[in-house]
Amino acid sequence: MNKIHQGHALNILKTFPDASVNMCITSPPYWGLRDYKTDSVKWDDGWLGELGTESDVNAYINHLCDIFDEVKRVLKDDGTCWVNIGDTYHNKNLCLIPFCFALEMSNRGWIVRNVIIWQKPNATPQSAKDRFTVDFEYLLFFSKNKKYYFEQQFEPFQNSTLQRGKRKFSENKSHFYQGYGRLQQQKFHQKVLNESLPGRNMRTVWNIPTKSYHGAHFAVFPPDLIEIPVKSGCPKDGIVLDPFIGSGTTAIVANKLNRRWLGIELNSEYIKLAEHRISQNT
């Protein structure tokens, strides 16, 4: 437990017991965007190569879903899976990879619960002049079964809601009734609202800046993007799985939130970086 296993995610996952982790959150290699300089691996379909370097996007999606078949097996029955996956262009055409991936996951028995938009306020500028700059990625939320562990998360009410809300409370909070009007009416105080209501259910557009790390030549997983799903999908002292743990942010967040974790990574240099970051944040 609390360990990074080095190797091919599909092969390592096959060694894990059934129903042994509470949730999975990960960001797999994107298709056609980077060569991670790892050894080629042989897949169940006979192809030899590195995930993300397939010549055909459908082969990439099938390989990815083969891995998540194993993730599904090792998840507990009330487990959830959260996948950050980006899109790309091929011959000027947007590939719609996240949607193709979600459909194939559904075909393989996963339940698609949400498509979350990770909006990046500090997105990297793009050179394209004939389309708009893409400033978001997707975080796909799946469950293994219809009933699953989920701890609802809240965000602050908007000011407009505070001004016109449909529920008005008495100052002593002894009752409430349905109605319209300003929340300040009938001796309502902001303090009462803050104490009575935790906020509104989180929406599916999350504004989270990308993060850099001086030891890496790429943007690392922002901790905030991981923290919300871990709080939602993993009970305290539960186990978080990341089969593409990369620079180790999932482990750092899990430690912070008192969850146990398991990571898998093929690249030995990433493992060194992850272990260094984890030790710095312990």
GIVENNOR-V323072 format. One record per residue. PSI is psi in whole degrees, 0 to 359 (none if undefined). Layout:
<<PSI> <PSI>>
This chain:
<<154> <54> <145> <123> <127> <130> <182> <128> <317> <316> <318> <317> <326> <343> <351> <146> <158> <148> <51> <352> <157> <326> <162> <134> <133> <167> <96> <163> <136> <156> <127> <12> <335> <140> <117> <3> <42> <166> <145> <145> <152> <128> <167> <335> <4> <350> <141> <117> <184> <136> <129> <348> <9> <147> <341> <132> <329> <324> <320> <313> <320> <318> <318> <316> <333> <319> <317> <343> <319> <323> <317> <321> <319> <348> <144> <162> <333> <23> <161> <162> <131> <123> <117> <118> <135> <169> <171> <168> <144> <119> <45> <356> <129> <126> <340> <39> <315> <323> <320> <320> <314> <320> <319> <323> <318> <318> <332> <11> <355> <154> <122> <117> <319> <149> <110> <135> <118> <99> <128> <107> <340> <37> <146> <132> <149> <152> <350> <135> <352> <18> <174> <153> <132> <122> <28> <162> <174> <144> <112> <132> <116> <154> <154> <323> <173> <328> <128> <163> <130> <119> <113> <138> <148> <156> <159> <148> <148> <153> <322> <325> <319> <330> <329> <3> <154> <350> <134> <132> <149> <159> <325> <5> <21> <342> <165> <163> <161> <141> <183> <161> <181> <138> <341> <344> <161> <48> <30> <140> <148> <325> <323> <317> <315> <323> <332> <325> <131> <352> <189> <156> <134> <141> <178> <10> <115> <119> <102> <120> <150> <158> <143> <162> <133> <339> <359> <150> <28> <163> <136> <161> <121> <131> <322> <328> <335> <325> <318> <309> <322> <317> <324> <317> <355> <120> <159> <137> <9> <182> <127> <130> <135> <103> <354> <68> <343> <241> <3> <11> <323> <318> <319> <315> <318> <316> <316> <323> <12> <41> <151> <164> <159> <134> <153> <137> <136> <326> <119> <328> <322> <323> <317> <316> <315> <314> <324> <314> <319> <317> <326> <335> <18> <none>>
